[in-house]
Amino acid sequence: MTARLRRAYGRLRLGTRLALGLGALSLVVFAVVGTALTTYMHDYLERQLGDQLKLVQVVQSKDASTHGTVRRQPYYGWYTAVYDVSGTSARLRTPADVPADTRPLTALAEARARSATEILRTVHIEGEGSYRLRACEVEPGVVLVSAAPLGDVEGTVRQLITVQVVAFVLALLALVVIGRRMLRRGLQPLSDMAHTAHGIASHDLTESAARLPVRADGPGGGPEVEELRTAFNTMLEHIDDSLAVRAEAEQRLRRFVADASHELRTPLMSVRGYADLFQYAAANEPGERDRHLARLRAEAARMSVLLDDLLLLARLDAAEVEAPLRPADTDLTDLVREAADAFRAGHPEHPLTVATGSGPVRLRLDPARIRQVLDNLLTNAAVHTAAGTKVSVTVSAEPGAATVRVADTGHGIPPADRDRVFDRFYRVDKARSRDRGGSGLGLSVARGLVEAHGGTLGVTAGEGMTVFTLVLPVRATA
């Protein structure tokens, strides 16, 4: 039975359980308060009755001393008896107004004979009910016993108990009903959050652009509920951000796989086509054979470069414990001069100016990788501009960072393409051939390598100007 009640209680809603708990606590408080009040009132009325007996016996003692007995009763229902006490026995004087059962009065007179002070006692007289008795000595050997009924006191206490029970029951019902409504209103924000959680559970989170459509909004509930609501909404925002990142990563992965497959398919088809040519005698002529083998080697080298770039990007994306860098103390200006010399040798049709400042700029970095970044930026300027376009490289050092700017005076980058120039396999000029335009991985590799050094790589472009800005921290670590 107890276990069943516990299970039933556990299935109740939180507001109902709190209301029931509040009601039970209130019932205990009411019971304690009622008991204390009733006890105090009963004792108070008995003391008042004792004081009244004492005043009455002052008059009755004079009457008993004068006439031998008490001739006049003070109140209806009261009894008075005068006893002659000898040793430990008491004899009732007559006439006397006493009940049929005089044993309690006689016992009190005998007890008073053995005591030096007045005695108060509550007794039950057969056929009469409860009485409050008081015994006092009139004169040596004479004891006066007065009895006052407790019916009025008990009736008053019973009425008090009845009033308390009714009042407490009504107060308890009102407390439970009103308290439950107040608790329900106070817990409404929690119910809203539960509804939100159910909505999230029923939402399809497998969608590529999934965003949680519900929020636990609305005021009320107090600081604690507001804090919980804020934490709940913050958690939903984090989930939303995670879903957005996941969706973007999935989209980028699909695009990456499609672009990589497309880029690899062309050289593979070329290799396959040139290999098939060797089935024919004409292709095996010395001149033709050397030309076809050269094309095969060029396509294989192109695939090798493409796969190396893909592998490097994959390692950078994987955030490996050991990044693919070999840092060393390096002078950035030396790297810029080396890259500039190689650019002048490979692209003499593009005038290049270099400004490296007055002194060395020493950083801890991977010289090979940063040289690769510089080569990519300079080659990008040469490939995407016409012959005769001026290219410039500027090196500057600031507190905490070193900056390299690679600028060209070409036709610039359209605003719609600036945010995507660092995307993998993305080309601003869609009509440019792969032989001239590359695979579209150069800028992606450059940004990945710079970020691996803790730096940033950005682009600003306007009409007739494109500037790539490379920023490396002075204390960059791999």
Secondary structure, 3 states (H helix, E strand, C coil): CHHHHHHHHHCCCHHHHHHHHHHHHHHHHHHHHHHHHHHHHHHHHHHHHHHHHHHHHHHHHHHHHHHCCCCCCCCCCCEEEEEEEECCEEEECCCCECCCCCHHHHHHHHHHHCCCCCEEEEEEECCCEEEEEEEEEEECCEEEEEEEECHHHHHHHHHHHHHHHHHHHHHHHHHHHHHHHHHHHHCHHHHHHHHHHHHHHHCCCCCCCCCCCCCCCCCCCHHHHHHHHHHHHHHHHHHHHHHHHHHHHHHHHHHHHHHHHHHHHHHHHHHHHHHHHCCCCHHHCHHHHHHHHHHHHHHHHHHHHHHHHHHHHHHHHCCCCCCCCCCEEEEHHHHHHHHHHHHHHHCCCCCEEEECCCCCCEEEECHHHHHHHHHHHHHHHHHCCCCCCCEEEEEEEECCEEEEEEEECCCCCCHHHHCCCCCCCCCCCCCCCHHHHCCCCHHHHHHHHHHHCCCEEEEEEECCEEEEEEEEECCCCC
